[in-house]
Amino acid sequence: MCTEADGSATVSFWSRQRAPMLIVSAILFLPPLAAIVQLTGDTNFCGRWCPRMFFAWREGTTMAAFLMGFVRAYMGVALVAAILVTTFAFGRHWCSHLCPVASPLELGSRLIPRGLKLDFSSTPAPSFRYAYLAVYLIAPAIGLGSLCCNYCNFAAVPRLFAAPFSEGDLIYFLRFQGVINLGLLLFLGIFAKGGRAYCNLLCPVGALDAIANRLGASFGRRIRIDHDACTNCGDCAKVCPTWAIDTTDRTTIDQLSCMPCRQCQDVCQHKAISYGKPAA
């Protein structure tokens, strides 16, 4: 937490409201309520709400069929477009405050004892993430299979919430792909330090969002460091759920991984971290 001159601790509004926002988003997007997706007659992120499949080209697909994928998943297209546009200007608020797929992973990880959590911070996240994205895009294009549906976080998490109410979703997690997906959600989500390893390594939407975040970093609002005030103490790096902060030489933030969760800002005792536009 940040400390005022009188010694009282303060937490930024967006940090204080992040957990409630994540909970509300999960309630509105995930079964059993899924009120937002039900507006189009859907129950999950498949079909019209799919945010992953429409931009992946499969071997033998004609241009007309490829473009029809955008039409079929029009809500998913609109969602991804909105995410990228807002991220370009304001940072990755979808990932940090609104994503209903990430919210149960992060919030669930808070219930796991510290000694049982897995620390993935030594993994070079951008390199791993974009290698995975390359496989995600190239494999179906050359006929080697698809990661679009088989290993999809936007499908697995809603299925997990629907399993108590749907025999089909319950059976899914008894199959090979379902078991693999469940294992990934557990080990890269619930049992991961910060709860965001899956998001940081294996989410294609998150990978595209991170690129938008990096492209807009020179003029948009982002988490930034005042190096004149920073003492390189490392407190911020310890709490970053996406291990985006490097304190090796001087403290820097990798905008390919950072999301404005504000946890680093809250723990900085020197007020060296803020959210805003770059200094003129």
FIDO-309544 format. One record per residue (C-alpha): x, y, z; residue number from 0; residue in one letter. Coordinates in Angstrom, 2 decimals. Layout:
N
       px       py       pz   nr  rest
        X        Y        Z  NUM     A
...
END
This chain:
280
       px       py       pz   nr  rest
     0.00     0.00     0.00    0     M
     1.04     3.59    -0.53    1     C
     1.77     5.64     2.56    2     T
     0.66     9.22     3.12    3     E
     2.69    11.82     4.99    4     A
     0.78    11.14     8.20    5     D
     1.59     7.44     7.95    6     G
    -1.89     6.34     6.94    7     S
    -2.11     3.71     4.22    8     A
    -4.10     4.31     1.05    9     T
    -5.10     2.01    -1.77   10     V
    -6.03     3.32    -5.21   11     S
    -9.72     3.19    -6.15   12     F
    -9.11     0.91    -9.14   13     W
    -7.13    -1.50    -7.01   14     S
    -9.74    -1.47    -4.24   15     R
   -12.60    -2.15    -6.66   16     Q
   -10.80    -4.70    -8.84   17     R
   -11.96    -7.85    -7.02   18     A
   -15.63    -6.78    -6.95   19     P
   -15.45    -5.90   -10.65   20     M
   -13.95    -9.29   -11.49   21     L
   -16.67   -11.04    -9.48   22     I
   -19.46    -9.08   -11.18   23     V
   -17.95    -9.78   -14.61   24     S
   -17.81   -13.52   -13.87   25     A
   -21.44   -13.50   -12.74   26     I
   -22.57   -11.64   -15.86   27     L
   -20.56   -13.67   -18.40   28     F
   -20.29   -17.17   -16.93   29     L
   -22.92   -19.86   -16.18   30     P
   -25.29   -20.29   -14.54   31     P
   -26.43   -16.66   -15.02   32     L
   -24.37   -15.56   -18.07   33     A
   -26.72   -12.61   -18.43   34     A
   -24.60   -10.76   -21.00   35     I
   -24.18   -13.65   -23.44   36     V
   -27.83   -14.61   -23.02   37     Q
   -28.76   -11.33   -24.68   38     L
   -27.97   -13.06   -27.99   39     T
   -29.44   -16.40   -26.97   40     G
   -26.07   -17.95   -26.10   41     D
   -24.88   -19.53   -22.86   42     T
   -21.10   -19.18   -23.14   43     N
   -18.22   -17.82   -25.25   44     F
   -18.69   -20.34   -28.05   45     C
   -20.53   -19.58   -31.27   46     G
   -21.43   -15.93   -31.64   47     R
   -19.27   -14.91   -28.67   48     W
   -16.11   -16.83   -29.60   49     C
   -13.16   -14.39   -29.30   50     P
   -10.46   -16.81   -30.50   51     R
   -11.41   -18.86   -33.55   52     M
   -12.33   -16.24   -36.14   53     F
    -8.77   -14.96   -36.71   54     F
    -7.22   -18.43   -37.15   55     A
    -6.94   -19.71   -40.73   56     W
    -7.40   -23.45   -41.34   57     R
    -5.80   -25.39   -44.19   58     E
    -8.09   -25.49   -47.21   59     G
   -10.38   -22.71   -45.96   60     T
   -11.52   -20.34   -48.69   61     T
   -11.50   -16.59   -48.20   62     M
   -15.30   -16.58   -48.21   63     A
   -15.43   -19.23   -45.49   64     A
   -12.78   -17.41   -43.47   65     F
   -14.73   -14.15   -43.60   66     L
   -17.93   -16.00   -42.67   67     M
   -16.16   -16.93   -39.44   68     G
   -16.13   -13.24   -38.56   69     F
   -19.85   -13.06   -39.28   70     V
   -20.70   -16.14   -37.19   71     R
   -18.68   -14.86   -34.23   72     A
   -19.76   -11.25   -34.58   73     Y
   -20.04   -10.68   -30.84   74     M
   -16.59   -12.16   -30.29   75     G
   -15.20    -9.93   -33.03   76     V
   -16.83    -6.89   -31.44   77     A
   -15.50    -7.87   -28.02   78     L
   -11.91    -8.34   -29.22   79     V
   -12.05    -5.08   -31.21   80     A
   -13.31    -3.20   -28.16   81     A
   -10.59    -4.74   -26.00   82     I
    -7.81    -3.78   -28.42   83     L
    -9.05    -0.22   -28.96   84     V
    -9.46     0.55   -25.27   85     T
    -6.14    -1.09   -24.43   86     T
    -4.35     0.99   -27.06   87     F
    -5.40     4.17   -25.27   88     A
    -5.83     3.20   -21.63   89     F
    -3.97    -0.06   -20.98   90     G
    -5.15    -3.60   -20.40   91     R
    -8.16    -2.93   -18.17   92     H
   -10.10    -5.83   -19.69   93     W
    -7.45    -8.25   -18.50   94     C
    -6.94    -6.62   -15.12   95     S
   -10.49    -5.66   -14.13   96     H
   -13.09    -7.30   -16.38   97     L
   -12.05   -10.63   -17.90   98     C
   -14.51   -13.24   -16.57   99     P
   -12.24   -16.08   -17.69  100     V
    -9.26   -14.82   -15.70  101     A
   -11.21   -13.70   -12.64  102     S
   -11.93   -17.15   -11.10  103     P
    -8.30   -18.15   -11.65  104     L
    -6.86   -15.11    -9.90  105     E
    -9.46   -14.97    -7.14  106     L
    -9.17   -18.70    -6.61  107     G
    -5.40   -18.43    -6.29  108     S
    -5.87   -16.10    -3.32  109     R
    -7.35   -19.03    -1.39  110     L
    -4.30   -21.23    -1.91  111     I
    -1.63   -21.18     0.85  112     P
     1.54   -19.40    -0.22  113     R
     3.65   -22.51     0.24  114     G
     1.61   -24.42    -2.35  115     L
     1.81   -21.81    -5.08  116     K
     3.94   -22.25    -8.20  117     L
     6.19   -19.36    -9.18  118     D
     6.50   -18.90   -12.95  119     F
     8.31   -15.55   -12.77  120     S
    11.52   -17.04   -14.19  121     S
     9.66   -17.86   -17.42  122     T
    10.30   -15.29   -20.19  123     P
     6.61   -14.53   -20.67  124     A
     6.68   -12.56   -23.96  125     P
     8.89   -15.14   -25.70  126     S
     6.73   -18.04   -24.50  127     F
     3.48   -16.20   -25.21  128     R
     4.28   -15.32   -28.82  129     Y
     5.78   -18.72   -29.54  130     A
     2.46   -20.18   -28.41  131     Y
     0.54   -17.62   -30.49  132     L
     2.61   -18.57   -33.54  133     A
     1.77   -22.27   -33.06  134     V
    -1.87   -21.32   -32.46  135     Y
    -2.01   -19.53   -35.82  136     L
     0.33   -21.67   -37.92  137     I
    -0.72   -25.21   -36.87  138     A
    -4.26   -25.07   -38.33  139     P
    -3.02   -23.24   -41.43  140     A
    -0.69   -26.14   -42.33  141     I
    -3.05   -28.91   -41.25  142     G
    -1.41   -29.91   -37.97  143     L
    -4.53   -29.57   -35.83  144     G
    -6.05   -26.66   -34.00  145     S
    -5.71   -25.15   -30.56  146     L
    -8.73   -22.93   -31.18  147     C
   -11.33   -25.14   -29.50  148     C
    -9.38   -28.10   -28.16  149     N
    -7.47   -26.08   -25.56  150     Y
    -9.48   -22.92   -25.09  151     C
    -9.68   -21.00   -21.83  152     N
   -12.78   -19.16   -23.02  153     F
   -14.51   -22.53   -23.39  154     A
   -13.01   -24.46   -20.46  155     A
   -13.78   -21.92   -17.71  156     V
   -17.49   -21.53   -18.62  157     P
   -17.75   -25.33   -18.89  158     R
   -16.26   -25.63   -15.41  159     L
   -18.95   -23.35   -13.99  160     F
   -21.68   -25.10   -15.97  161     A
   -20.58   -28.63   -15.00  162     A
   -22.78   -28.82   -11.84  163     P
   -25.83   -28.05   -13.99  164     F
   -24.97   -29.73   -17.30  165     S
   -24.12   -33.40   -17.81  166     E
   -22.45   -32.59   -21.13  167     G
   -20.08   -30.09   -19.53  168     D
   -19.32   -32.48   -16.69  169     L
   -18.50   -35.28   -19.12  170     I
   -16.19   -32.90   -21.01  171     Y
   -13.82   -32.83   -18.02  172     F
   -13.70   -36.64   -18.00  173     L
   -12.26   -36.69   -21.52  174     R
    -8.60   -36.28   -22.45  175     F
    -8.84   -32.68   -23.66  176     Q
   -10.99   -31.72   -20.71  177     G
    -8.51   -33.22   -18.25  178     V
    -5.63   -31.33   -19.94  179     I
    -7.60   -28.09   -19.88  180     N
    -8.52   -28.55   -16.24  181     L
    -4.88   -29.23   -15.37  182     G
    -3.75   -26.08   -17.18  183     L
    -6.35   -23.98   -15.36  184     L
    -5.27   -25.40   -12.01  185     L
    -1.50   -25.26   -12.40  186     F
    -1.28   -22.04   -14.43  187     L
    -4.19   -20.37   -12.66  188     G
    -5.41   -21.47    -9.25  189     I
    -2.03   -22.77    -8.05  190     F
     0.08   -20.11    -9.77  191     A
     1.49   -17.21    -7.82  192     K
    -0.72   -14.25    -8.75  193     G
    -3.16   -16.54   -10.58  194     G
    -2.25   -15.14   -13.98  195     R
     0.26   -17.55   -15.52  196     A
    -2.33   -18.95   -17.95  197     Y
    -3.25   -15.42   -19.05  198     C
     0.38   -14.43   -19.40  199     N
     1.51   -17.50   -21.34  200     L
    -1.35   -19.26   -23.16  201     L
    -4.14   -16.78   -23.96  202     C
    -4.15   -15.70   -27.65  203     P
    -6.52   -12.82   -26.91  204     V
    -4.20   -11.69   -24.13  205     G
    -1.25   -11.91   -26.53  206     A
    -2.96    -9.64   -29.06  207     L
    -4.02    -7.32   -26.25  208     D
    -0.44    -7.10   -25.00  209     A
     0.72    -5.99   -28.46  210     I
    -1.89    -3.22   -28.45  211     A
    -0.70    -2.24   -25.00  212     N
     2.90    -1.98   -26.19  213     R
     2.03    -0.05   -29.34  214     L
     0.15     2.61   -27.40  215     G
     2.66     2.90   -24.57  216     A
     4.39     6.00   -25.95  217     S
     1.29     8.18   -25.62  218     F
    -1.50     6.29   -23.85  219     G
    -2.19     5.83   -20.16  220     R
    -0.04     3.12   -18.61  221     R
     1.58     2.11   -15.33  222     I
     4.81     4.13   -15.25  223     R
     7.84     4.51   -13.01  224     I
     9.40     7.77   -11.82  225     D
    13.06     6.77   -11.78  226     H
    13.99     9.85    -9.77  227     D
    11.82     8.58    -6.90  228     A
    12.41     4.85    -7.37  229     C
    14.93     3.19    -5.02  230     T
    14.88    -0.15    -6.87  231     N
    13.74    -1.87    -3.66  232     C
    11.88    -4.61    -5.56  233     G
     8.64    -4.51    -3.57  234     D
     6.65    -3.90    -6.75  235     C
     8.14    -6.91    -8.54  236     A
     7.15    -9.20    -5.67  237     K
     3.44    -8.46    -6.06  238     V
     3.18    -8.24    -9.86  239     C
     0.88   -11.11   -10.96  240     P
     2.27   -11.11   -14.52  241     T
     5.94   -10.70   -13.48  242     W
     6.17    -7.66   -15.76  243     A
     8.55    -5.72   -13.51  244     I
    12.33    -6.16   -13.74  245     D
    14.61    -4.78   -11.02  246     T
    17.89    -6.26   -12.28  247     T
    19.59    -2.92   -13.02  248     D
    16.89    -0.34   -12.54  249     R
    13.19    -0.94   -12.20  250     T
    11.42    -1.25   -15.56  251     T
     7.95    -2.37   -16.64  252     I
     7.43    -4.59   -19.67  253     D
     4.29    -3.29   -21.37  254     Q
     3.98    -6.62   -23.21  255     L
     3.04    -8.19   -19.89  256     S
     1.81    -5.36   -17.66  257     C
    -1.86    -4.91   -16.87  258     M
    -2.94    -1.94   -14.72  259     P
    -3.97    -3.94   -11.67  260     C
    -2.23    -1.22    -9.54  261     R
    -0.77    -3.70    -7.05  262     Q
     2.72    -2.35    -7.68  263     C
     1.45     1.20    -7.15  264     Q
    -0.16     0.23    -3.86  265     D
     2.99    -1.27    -2.34  266     V
     5.38     1.44    -3.48  267     C
     6.45     3.34    -0.36  268     Q
     8.11     6.08    -2.41  269     H
     5.20     6.90    -4.73  270     K
     7.43     6.16    -7.68  271     A
     4.73     4.25    -9.58  272     I
     1.70     5.87   -11.14  273     S
    -0.86     5.36   -13.88  274     Y
    -0.97     7.99   -16.61  275     G
     0.45     9.34   -19.83  276     K
     4.20     9.67   -20.41  277     P
     5.82    12.82   -19.10  278     A
     6.06    15.61   -21.66  279     A
END
